[in-house]
Amino acid sequence: MSTTAVAIAPDFADILAAANRISEHVHRTAVHVSRSFNDLVGAEVFFKCENLQRAGSFKIRGAMNAVFSLDDSTARRGVVTHSSGNHAAAVALAAHERGIPAYIVVGNNAPRAKIEAVRRYGGQLTLSEPTLAAREETARRLLDSTGGTFIHPFDDPRVIAGQGTATLELLDQISGMDVILAPVSGGGLLSGTAIAAHGVSSAITVYGCEPDLANDAARSFASGNLEKNVSQATIADGLRASLSERTFGILRQHVNGIVTVSEEEIIHAMRMFWELFKLIIEPSCAVPVAALLSRRMEVAGCRVGVIITGGNVDLHALPWLRNSSTL
């Protein structure tokens, strides 16, 4: 599927430009801390709470940057995307804010909260079979029929630059950061995170975090080749995509390592975050929390930033309620 983005990586200047472009359209989200959590992991941890962001996740940053980067004649034809959920809602909201149509393809197994968000923001929703191939084919048909612009969930420099603004904000809010963690799926967030972090200070260590059951990034780093996910079984529904050539190249240049965690550790971290911060977070953004709790990397005595990516959870299906035997 073709896009309007050229096949290059954004740089720090692109992230600065994105921050300026989207500043009136996104929240400057809070950074939360917990002494109890710090004691558990032996570090000072600062959680950038993008679960409190517009549309409930960091995805609005990349979507706003991509949508508001379009010239007027292009924008009038609308935008098309496919997504497991959060990117879909974000593109729908960004398009609504610009006053253009958004044609959104979502797998029919996406969490109900995410599907309803697309409708709430005015996106023209099409449900597909829950495979990447099915979503791509449905989006391709919409592109042919509408003449719209495709906005990829992660393999787009405009999206990557927008996602990097979360880390840019975090480093403006909290000085002296040693380590930054972010989840990794297709790699758009982690790419933007790493470019932003090293644009501010090359001394910052950046780790990606992913589930054991969707560990393509860890395997790609180990082999030096782009690997694909062979399983979609993880509870972290936002982390089931695989890296692209573009994002893999960025991560190899800027990311120090990829760590993985189990499903039980993800659920435990999600519940602990709720108990300590009184905030519901998605399984996907509980992954770096789990990495810290399970001490997958050495951060003792460090100042650690964590991108908490979203809070769009079906409250009737909290995982510790249906998996209580694993806690």
TIRO-15329 format. One record per residue: residue in one letter; residue number from 1; x, y, z of N, C-alpha, C in turn. Coordinates in steps of 0.1 Angstrom, whole numbers, plus 5000, padded with zeros to 4 digits. Example, Ala and Ser with C-alpha at 12.3 -4.5 7.8 and 13.67 -1.06 7.14 Angstrom:
REM TIRO-15329
  code  pos   n_u   n_v   n_w  ca_u  ca_v  ca_w   c_u   c_v   c_w
     a    1  5132  4943  5078  5123  4955  5078  5132  4967  5078
     s    2  5128  4978  5071  5137  4989  5071  5129  5000  5079
REM end
This chain:
REM TIRO-15329
  code  pos   n_u   n_v   n_w  ca_u  ca_v  ca_w   c_u   c_v   c_w
     m    1  5009  4988  5000  5000  5000  5000  5009  5012  5000
     s    2  5006  5021  4991  5014  5033  4990  5010  5044  5000
     t    3  5019  5052  5004  5016  5063  5013  5022  5076  5007
     t    4  5019  5087  5013  5024  5100  5008  5037  5103  5014
     a    5  5042  5095  5024  5054  5098  5031  5066  5092  5023
     v    6  5077  5100  5022  5089  5095  5016  5095  5085  5026
     a    7  5103  5076  5021  5109  5065  5029  5122  5070  5036
     i    8  5120  5079  5045  5132  5084  5053  5128  5084  5067
     a    9  5138  5086  5076  5135  5087  5090  5135  5102  5094
     p   10  5126  5105  5103  5126  5119  5108  5138  5121  5116
     d   11  5141  5134  5118  5152  5138  5127  5147  5146  5139
     f   12  5156  5151  5147  5151  5159  5159  5144  5172  5155
     a   13  5149  5178  5144  5142  5190  5139  5128  5187  5135
     d   14  5125  5175  5130  5111  5172  5126  5103  5171  5139
     i   15  5108  5165  5150  5101  5164  5162  5098  5178  5168
     l   16  5108  5187  5167  5106  5201  5172  5095  5207  5164
     a   17  5095  5205  5151  5085  5211  5142  5071  5205  5145
     a   18  5071  5192  5148  5058  5186  5151  5052  5191  5165
     a   19  5061  5193  5174  5057  5199  5187  5050  5212  5185
     n   20  5056  5221  5177  5050  5234  5174  5037  5232  5166
     r   21  5036  5223  5157  5024  5221  5149  5012  5217  5157
     i   22  5014  5208  5166  5003  5201  5173  5000  5207  5187
     s   23  5008  5217  5191  5007  5222  5205  4993  5226  5209
     e   24  4985  5231  5200  4971  5236  5203  4961  5225  5202
     h   25  4966  5213  5198  4956  5202  5196  4958  5190  5205
     v   26  4968  5190  5214  4971  5179  5223  4973  5185  5237
     h   27  4971  5176  5247  4974  5180  5261  4989  5179  5264
     r   28  4994  5187  5273  5007  5185  5279  5004  5177  5291
     t   29  5006  5164  5290  5002  5154  5300  5011  5155  5312
     a   30  5005  5150  5323  5012  5150  5336  5022  5140  5337
     v   31  5032  5142  5346  5042  5132  5350  5039  5128  5364
     h   32  5036  5115  5366  5033  5110  5380  5045  5102  5385
     v   33  5046  5102  5399  5056  5095  5406  5050  5088  5418
     s   34  5057  5078  5422  5053  5070  5434  5065  5066  5442
     r   35  5065  5070  5455  5077  5066  5463  5076  5051  5465
     s   36  5064  5045  5466  5063  5030  5468  5069  5023  5456
     f   37  5066  5028  5444  5071  5021  5432  5086  5023  5431
     n   38  5091  5035  5434  5105  5037  5434  5113  5028  5443
     d   39  5107  5025  5455  5113  5016  5465  5113  5002  5459
     l   40  5103  4998  5452  5103  4985  5446  5113  4982  5436
     v   41  5117  4992  5428  5126  4990  5417  5140  4996  5420
     g   42  5141  5004  5430  5154  5010  5434  5159  5021  5424
     a   43  5149  5028  5419  5152  5039  5410  5141  5050  5411
     e   44  5144  5062  5406  5134  5073  5405  5127  5072  5392
     v   45  5115  5069  5392  5107  5066  5380  5097  5077  5378
     f   46  5096  5082  5366  5087  5093  5362  5078  5088  5350
     f   47  5065  5087  5353  5056  5081  5343  5049  5093  5336
     k   48  5052  5093  5323  5045  5103  5314  5032  5098  5310
     c   49  5021  5103  5315  5008  5097  5315  5000  5101  5303
     e   50  5003  5095  5292  4996  5097  5279  4983  5089  5279
     n   51  4980  5082  5290  4966  5076  5292  4957  5088  5295
     l   52  4962  5099  5299  4953  5111  5301  4953  5121  5289
     q   53  4958  5116  5278  4959  5124  5266  4945  5124  5259
     r   54  4943  5133  5250  4931  5133  5242  4930  5120  5234
     a   55  4918  5115  5233  4915  5102  5227  4921  5091  5235
     g   56  4926  5094  5246  4931  5083  5256  4944  5077  5253
     s   57  4952  5082  5244  4965  5076  5241  4975  5086  5234
     f   58  4987  5083  5234  4998  5090  5227  4995  5091  5212
     k   59  4987  5082  5207  4985  5082  5192  4980  5095  5186
     i   60  4974  5103  5194  4968  5116  5189  4980  5125  5184
     r   61  4991  5123  5190  5003  5132  5186  5007  5129  5172
     g   62  5009  5117  5168  5013  5113  5155  5002  5116  5145
     a   63  4989  5113  5149  4978  5116  5140  4976  5130  5137
     m   64  4977  5139  5148  4975  5153  5146  4987  5159  5137
     n   65  4999  5154  5139  5010  5159  5131  5008  5155  5116
     a   66  5004  5143  5114  5002  5138  5100  4990  5145  5093
     v   67  4979  5147  5100  4967  5153  5094  4970  5168  5092
     f   68  4976  5175  5101  4978  5189  5099  4990  5192  5091
     s   69  4998  5182  5087  5009  5184  5077  5003  5185  5063
     l   70  4991  5180  5060  4986  5180  5047  4982  5193  5042
     d   71  4985  5196  5029  4980  5208  5023  4965  5208  5021
     d   72  4958  5219  5019  4944  5220  5019  4937  5211  5009
     s   73  4943  5212  4996  4937  5204  4985  4937  5189  4988
     t   74  4949  5184  4994  4950  5170  4997  4941  5166  5008
     a   75  4940  5175  5019  4932  5172  5030  4918  5171  5027
     r   76  4913  5178  5018  4898  5178  5015  4893  5164  5011
     r   77  4902  5156  5005  4898  5143  5001  4898  5133  5012
     g   78  4902  5137  5024  4901  5129  5036  4913  5120  5038
     v   79  4913  5113  5049  4924  5104  5053  4919  5090  5055
     v   80  4927  5080  5053  4924  5066  5055  4934  5059  5063
     t   81  4930  5051  5072  4940  5043  5080  4934  5030  5084
     h   82  4942  5021  5089  4938  5009  5095  4946  5007  5109
     s   83  4940  5001  5118  4946  5001  5132  4939  4991  5140
     s   84  4946  4986  5151  4940  4978  5161  4931  4986  5171
     g   85  4932  5000  5170  4923  5007  5178  4927  5021  5181
     n   86  4938  5024  5189  4941  5037  5193  4945  5047  5182
     h   87  4952  5042  5172  4956  5050  5161  4943  5054  5153
     a   88  4934  5044  5152  4921  5047  5145  4913  5058  5151
     a   89  4912  5058  5165  4905  5068  5172  4912  5081  5170
     a   90  4925  5081  5171  4933  5094  5170  4931  5100  5156
     v   91  4932  5092  5146  4930  5098  5132  4916  5103  5131
     a   92  4906  5096  5136  4893  5101  5135  4891  5115  5142
     l   93  4897  5116  5153  4896  5129  5161  4904  5140  5154
     a   94  4916  5137  5149  4924  5147  5142  4917  5151  5129
     a   95  4911  5142  5122  4904  5146  5110  4892  5155  5113
     h   96  4885  5151  5124  4873  5159  5128  4877  5173  5131
     e   97  4889  5174  5138  4893  5187  5142  4897  5196  5130
     r   98  4902  5189  5119  4905  5197  5107  4893  5198  5098
     g   99  4883  5191  5101  4871  5193  5093  4871  5185  5080
     i  100  4878  5173  5080  4879  5165  5068  4874  5151  5071
     p  101  4870  5143  5061  4865  5129  5064  4877  5120  5068
     a  102  4873  5110  5076  4883  5099  5080  4877  5086  5078
     y  103  4883  5077  5070  4878  5064  5067  4887  5054  5074
     i  104  4881  5047  5084  4889  5040  5094  4885  5025  5093
     v  105  4896  5017  5092  4894  5002  5092  4900  4997  5105
     v  106  4891  4989  5112  4895  4983  5125  4892  4968  5124
     g  107  4900  4960  5130  4897  4946  5131  4885  4943  5140
     n  108  4877  4933  5136  4865  4931  5144  4867  4925  5158
     n  109  4880  4923  5161  4883  4918  5175  4889  4929  5183
     a  110  4889  4942  5179  4895  4953  5186  4886  4955  5199
     p  111  4892  4960  5210  4884  4962  5222  4873  4972  5219
     r  112  4862  4969  5225  4850  4977  5223  4852  4992  5225
     a  113  4859  4995  5236  4862  5009  5239  4868  5017  5227
     k  114  4877  5010  5220  4884  5016  5209  4875  5018  5197
     i  115  4867  5008  5194  4858  5009  5183  4848  5020  5186
     e  116  4843  5021  5198  4833  5031  5201  4839  5045  5200
     a  117  4852  5046  5203  4859  5059  5202  4859  5064  5188
     v  118  4862  5055  5178  4862  5059  5164  4849  5065  5160
     r  119  4838  5058  5164  4825  5063  5161  4822  5077  5168
     r  120  4826  5078  5180  4824  5090  5188  4831  5102  5181
     y  121  4842  5100  5175  4850  5111  5169  4846  5113  5155
     g  122  4836  5106  5150  4831  5109  5137  4837  5102  5125
     g  123  4846  5092  5129  4852  5084  5118  4842  5075  5111
     q  124  4844  5073  5098  4836  5064  5090  4842  5050  5091
     l  125  4836  5042  5100  4842  5029  5104  4838  5018  5095
     t  126  4849  5010  5092  4847  4997  5085  4854  4986  5093
     l  127  4846  4976  5097  4852  4965  5104  4857  4954  5094
     s  128  4869  4949  5097  4874  4938  5088  4878  4926  5096
     e  129  4882  4915  5090  4887  4904  5097  4900  4908  5104
     p  130  4902  4902  5116  4913  4907  5125  4927  4902  5121
     t  131  4931  4905  5108  4944  4902  5103  4949  4914  5097
     l  132  4963  4916  5097  4969  4927  5090  4965  4927  5075
     a  133  4966  4916  5069  4963  4915  5055  4949  4920  5052
     a  134  4939  4916  5060  4925  4920  5058  4924  4935  5060
     r  135  4930  4940  5070  4929  4954  5073  4935  4962  5061
     e  136  4947  4958  5056  4953  4965  5045  4945  4964  5033
     e  137  4939  4953  5029  4931  4952  5017  4919  4961  5018
     t  138  4913  4961  5030  4901  4970  5031  4905  4984  5030
     a  139  4916  4988  5036  4920  5002  5035  4924  5005  5021
     r  140  4930  4996  5013  4934  4998  4999  4921  5001  4991
     r  141  4910  4994  4993  4898  4997  4986  4893  5011  4989
     l  142  4894  5015  5002  4889  5028  5006  4897  5039  4999
     l  143  4910  5037  4998  4919  5046  4992  4915  5048  4977
     d  144  4912  5037  4970  4909  5037  4956  4895  5045  4954
     s  145  4886  5043  4963  4873  5049  4962  4872  5063  4966
     t  146  4881  5067  4975  4879  5081  4981  4890  5090  4976
     g  147  4902  5085  4972  4913  5094  4968  4919  5100  4980
     g  148  4917  5095  4992  4922  5100  5004  4937  5097  5006
     t  149  4943  5102  5017  4957  5100  5020  4958  5090  5031
     f  150  4967  5080  5029  4969  5069  5038  4978  5074  5050
     i  151  4974  5072  5062  4982  5075  5074  4985  5062  5081
     h  152  4997  5057  5079  5001  5044  5085  5002  5046  5100
     p  153  4998  5035  5107  4999  5036  5122  5013  5038  5128
     f  154  5023  5034  5121  5037  5037  5126  5047  5039  5115
     d  155  5045  5034  5103  5056  5035  5093  5054  5048  5085
     d  156  5056  5059  5091  5053  5072  5085  5061  5082  5093
     p  157  5070  5090  5086  5079  5099  5093  5071  5110  5101
     r  158  5059  5114  5096  5051  5124  5102  5045  5118  5115
     v  159  5041  5106  5115  5036  5099  5127  5047  5097  5137
     i  160  5059  5092  5133  5070  5090  5142  5074  5103  5149
     a  161  5075  5114  5141  5078  5127  5147  5068  5132  5157
     g  162  5055  5130  5154  5045  5133  5164  5046  5126  5176
     q  163  5049  5113  5175  5050  5104  5187  5062  5109  5196
     g  164  5072  5113  5190  5084  5118  5197  5082  5130  5206
     t  165  5071  5137  5204  5068  5149  5212  5065  5146  5226
     a  166  5060  5133  5229  5058  5129  5243  5071  5129  5251
     t  167  5081  5124  5245  5094  5124  5252  5100  5137  5253
     l  168  5098  5145  5242  5103  5159  5242  5097  5167  5254
     e  169  5084  5165  5256  5077  5171  5268  5083  5166  5281
     l  170  5084  5153  5282  5089  5146  5294  5102  5152  5298
     l  171  5111  5153  5289  5125  5158  5292  5125  5173  5295
     d  172  5115  5180  5290  5113  5194  5295  5107  5195  5309
     q  173  5099  5186  5312  5093  5185  5326  5102  5180  5336
     i  174  5111  5170  5333  5119  5164  5343  5134  5164  5337
     s  175  5143  5170  5345  5157  5171  5341  5165  5159  5345
     g  176  5176  5157  5339  5186  5147  5344  5182  5133  5342
     m  177  5174  5130  5331  5170  5116  5329  5181  5108  5324
     d  178  5182  5096  5330  5192  5086  5326  5188  5076  5316
     v  179  5175  5071  5318  5170  5060  5310  5155  5064  5306
     i  180  5151  5060  5294  5137  5061  5290  5133  5047  5285
     l  181  5121  5043  5289  5115  5031  5284  5102  5034  5277
     a  182  5099  5026  5266  5086  5027  5259  5083  5014  5254
     p  183  5070  5011  5252  5066  4998  5246  5070  4999  5231
     v  184  5071  4987  5225  5075  4986  5211  5065  4976  5204
     s  185  5059  4981  5193  5051  4972  5185  5056  4974  5171
     g  186  5050  4983  5163  5055  4986  5150  5067  4995  5150
     g  187  5069  5001  5162  5082  5009  5164  5080  5024  5162
     g  188  5068  5029  5159  5067  5043  5157  5069  5051  5169
     l  189  5063  5047  5181  5065  5054  5193  5080  5053  5198
     l  190  5085  5041  5198  5099  5039  5202  5109  5046  5194
     s  191  5107  5047  5181  5115  5055  5172  5115  5069  5175
     g  192  5103  5075  5177  5102  5089  5180  5108  5092  5194
     t  193  5105  5083  5203  5111  5084  5217  5126  5085  5217
     a  194  5132  5076  5209  5147  5075  5209  5153  5087  5202
     i  195  5147  5091  5191  5152  5103  5184  5151  5115  5193
     a  196  5140  5117  5199  5138  5129  5208  5148  5128  5220
     a  197  5149  5116  5226  5158  5115  5237  5172  5119  5234
     h  198  5177  5113  5222  5191  5116  5218  5193  5130  5212
     g  199  5182  5136  5208  5183  5150  5204  5185  5159  5215
     v  200  5180  5155  5227  5182  5163  5239  5196  5159  5246
     s  201  5199  5146  5247  5211  5142  5253  5215  5128  5247
     s  202  5226  5127  5242  5231  5114  5236  5234  5104  5248
     a  203  5235  5109  5260  5238  5100  5271  5226  5092  5276
     i  204  5214  5096  5272  5202  5089  5277  5202  5075  5271
     t  205  5200  5065  5279  5198  5051  5275  5183  5048  5272
     v  206  5180  5042  5261  5166  5040  5256  5164  5025  5255
     y  207  5154  5020  5261  5150  5006  5260  5136  5005  5254
     g  208  5134  4995  5246  5120  4991  5241  5116  4979  5250
     c  209  5103  4978  5252  5097  4967  5260  5086  4961  5252
     e  210  5085  4948  5252  5075  4941  5245  5071  4928  5251
     p  211  5060  4922  5248  5056  4909  5254  5064  4897  5248
     d  212  5066  4887  5257  5072  4875  5252  5065  4869  5240
     l  213  5052  4871  5240  5043  4865  5229  5042  4874  5217
     a  214  5049  4885  5216  5050  4893  5204  5064  4900  5204
     n  215  5074  4891  5203  5088  4896  5206  5096  4898  5193
     d  216  5090  4903  5182  5097  4904  5170  5109  4914  5171
     a  217  5107  4925  5179  5118  4934  5180  5130  4928  5187
     a  218  5127  4921  5198  5139  4914  5205  5146  4904  5196
     r  219  5138  4897  5188  5144  4887  5179  5151  4894  5167
     s  220  5146  4905  5163  5153  4913  5152  5166  4919  5157
     f  221  5166  4924  5169  5179  4929  5175  5189  4918  5177
     a  222  5184  4906  5181  5193  4894  5183  5199  4889  5169
     s  223  5191  4889  5159  5195  4883  5146  5202  4893  5137
     g  224  5199  4906  5139  5203  4916  5130  5195  4917  5117
     n  225  5184  4909  5117  5175  4909  5105  5161  4913  5110
     l  226  5153  4918  5101  5139  4921  5104  5131  4909  5105
     e  227  5126  4906  5117  5118  4894  5120  5103  4898  5121
     k  228  5094  4889  5119  5080  4891  5120  5074  4884  5132
     n  229  5063  4889  5138  5056  4882  5148  5050  4870  5143
     v  230  5050  4859  5150  5044  4846  5146  5032  4844  5155
     s  231  5029  4852  5165  5018  4850  5174  5010  4863  5176
     q  232  4997  4862  5178  4989  4874  5181  4983  4871  5195
     a  233  4988  4863  5203  4982  4858  5215  4983  4867  5227
     t  234  4991  4877  5226  4994  4885  5238  4981  4893  5242
     i  235  4980  4896  5255  4969  4904  5260  4971  4919  5256
     a  236  4984  4922  5253  4988  4936  5249  4984  4938  5235
     d  237  4971  4941  5232  4966  4942  5219  4972  4952  5210
     g  238  4977  4963  5217  4984  4973  5209  4998  4970  5205
     l  239  5003  4959  5209  5017  4955  5206  5018  4943  5197
     r  240  5009  4941  5189  5009  4929  5180  5015  4931  5166
     a  241  5018  4943  5163  5024  4946  5150  5039  4943  5150
     s  242  5044  4942  5138  5059  4940  5137  5066  4952  5132
     l  243  5079  4953  5134  5086  4965  5130  5086  4966  5115
     s  244  5088  4978  5109  5090  4980  5095  5105  4982  5093
     e  245  5109  4982  5080  5123  4985  5077  5127  4998  5082
     r  246  5119  5008  5081  5122  5021  5086  5124  5022  5101
     t  247  5114  5016  5108  5115  5017  5123  5127  5008  5128
     f  248  5129  4997  5122  5140  4988  5126  5153  4995  5124
     g  249  5155  5003  5113  5167  5010  5111  5169  5021  5121
     i  250  5158  5028  5125  5159  5038  5135  5163  5032  5149
     l  251  5156  5021  5152  5159  5015  5165  5173  5010  5166
     r  252  5178  5004  5155  5192  4999  5156  5202  5010  5158
     q  253  5199  5022  5154  5208  5033  5155  5207  5040  5169
     h  254  5194  5040  5175  5192  5048  5187  5188  5040  5200
     v  255  5185  5028  5199  5179  5021  5210  5190  5011  5215
     n  256  5191  5011  5229  5202  5003  5235  5198  4988  5236
     g  257  5185  4985  5237  5181  4971  5238  5166  4969  5239
     i  258  5162  4957  5237  5148  4953  5238  5146  4943  5249
     v  259  5137  4945  5258  5134  4935  5269  5120  4930  5268
     t  260  5118  4918  5272  5104  4912  5271  5099  4907  5284
     v  261  5086  4907  5285  5080  4902  5298  5068  4893  5295
     s  262  5064  4885  5305  5054  4875  5303  5040  4881  5304
     e  263  5030  4873  5301  5016  4878  5302  5013  4880  5317
     e  264  5017  4871  5325  5014  4873  5339  5020  4885  5345
     e  265  5032  4888  5341  5039  4901  5345  5032  4913  5340
     i  266  5026  4913  5328  5019  4924  5323  5006  4927  5331
     i  267  4999  4916  5334  4986  4917  5342  4990  4922  5356
     h  268  5000  4917  5362  5004  4921  5376  5008  4936  5376
     a  269  5015  4941  5365  5019  4955  5365  5007  4964  5362
     m  270  4998  4960  5354  4986  4967  5351  4978  4969  5364
     r  271  4976  4959  5372  4969  4960  5384  4976  4968  5395
     m  272  4989  4966  5396  4997  4974  5405  4996  4989  5402
     f  273  4997  4992  5389  4996  5007  5386  4983  5012  5390
     w  274  4972  5005  5388  4959  5009  5392  4959  5011  5408
     e  275  4965  5002  5415  4965  5003  5430  4973  5015  5435
     l  276  4985  5017  5429  4993  5028  5433  4989  5042  5429
     f  277  4985  5043  5416  4982  5056  5410  4967  5059  5408
     k  278  4959  5049  5411  4945  5050  5409  4941  5054  5394
     l  279  4949  5048  5385  4948  5050  5371  4947  5037  5363
     i  280  4937  5035  5355  4937  5023  5346  4945  5026  5334
     i  281  4954  5016  5331  4963  5017  5319  4960  5004  5311
     e  282  4963  5005  5298  4962  4994  5289  4973  4984  5292
     p  283  4970  4971  5288  4981  4961  5290  4993  4965  5282
     s  284  4992  4971  5270  5003  4975  5262  5013  4984  5270
     c  285  5007  4994  5277  5017  5003  5284  5020  4998  5298
     a  286  5014  4987  5302  5019  4980  5314  5032  4972  5312
     v  287  5035  4970  5299  5047  4962  5296  5060  4968  5301
     p  288  5063  4982  5299  5075  4987  5305  5074  4988  5320
     v  289  5062  4989  5326  5061  4989  5341  5065  4975  5345
     a  290  5060  4964  5338  5064  4951  5342  5079  4948  5340
     a  291  5085  4954  5330  5100  4953  5328  5107  4958  5340
     l  292  5103  4970  5346  5109  4975  5357  5107  4966  5370
     l  293  5095  4962  5372  5092  4954  5384  5099  4941  5383
     s  294  5101  4935  5372  5108  4922  5370  5123  4924  5369
     r  295  5128  4937  5369  5142  4940  5369  5149  4934  5356
     r  296  5142  4936  5345  5148  4931  5332  5160  4939  5327
     m  297  5162  4951  5333  5174  4959  5329  5179  4965  5342
     e  298  5192  4970  5341  5198  4975  5353  5196  4990  5354
     v  299  5187  4995  5363  5184  5009  5365  5186  5014  5379
     a  300  5192  5006  5387  5194  5010  5402  5200  5023  5403
     g  301  5194  5032  5410  5199  5046  5413  5197  5055  5401
     c  302  5191  5051  5391  5189  5059  5379  5176  5068  5380
     r  303  5175  5078  5372  5163  5085  5369  5157  5080  5356
     v  304  5145  5074  5357  5139  5066  5346  5126  5072  5342
     g  305  5125  5075  5329  5112  5079  5323  5105  5068  5317
     v  306  5092  5067  5318  5084  5057  5312  5072  5063  5305
     i  307  5070  5060  5292  5059  5065  5285  5047  5056  5287
     i  308  5037  5061  5295  5025  5053  5297  5016  5057  5285
     t  309  5013  5047  5277  5009  5050  5263  4994  5052  5262
     g  310  4986  5046  5270  4971  5047  5268  4963  5041  5279
     g  311  4950  5045  5279  4941  5041  5290  4928  5036  5284
     n  312  4927  5032  5272  4914  5028  5266  4912  5013  5269
     v  313  4906  5010  5280  4904  4997  5285  4889  4994  5286
     d  314  4885  4982  5282  4871  4978  5285  4870  4974  5300
     l  315  4863  4983  5307  4863  4981  5322  4855  4969  5326
     h  316  4847  4964  5317  4839  4952  5321  4848  4939  5319
     a  317  4860  4941  5314  4868  4929  5311  4883  4931  5315
     l  318  4884  4937  5327  4898  4939  5333  4905  4925  5334
     p  319  4917  4924  5330  4923  4911  5328  4925  4904  5341
     w  320  4927  4911  5352  4929  4904  5365  4916  4898  5370
     l  321  4905  4902  5365  4892  4896  5369  4890  4882  5362
     r  322  4894  4881  5349  4893  4868  5342  4905  4860  5343
     n  323  4916  4865  5349  4928  4857  5350  4933  4857  5365
     s  324  4924  4857  5374  4927  4859  5388  4937  4848  5393
     s  325  4937  4836  5386  4945  4825  5391  4960  4828  5388
     t  326  4963  4837  5379  4976  4840  5375  4983  4851  5384
     l  327  4975  4857  5393  4980  4868  5401  4987  4864  5414
REM end
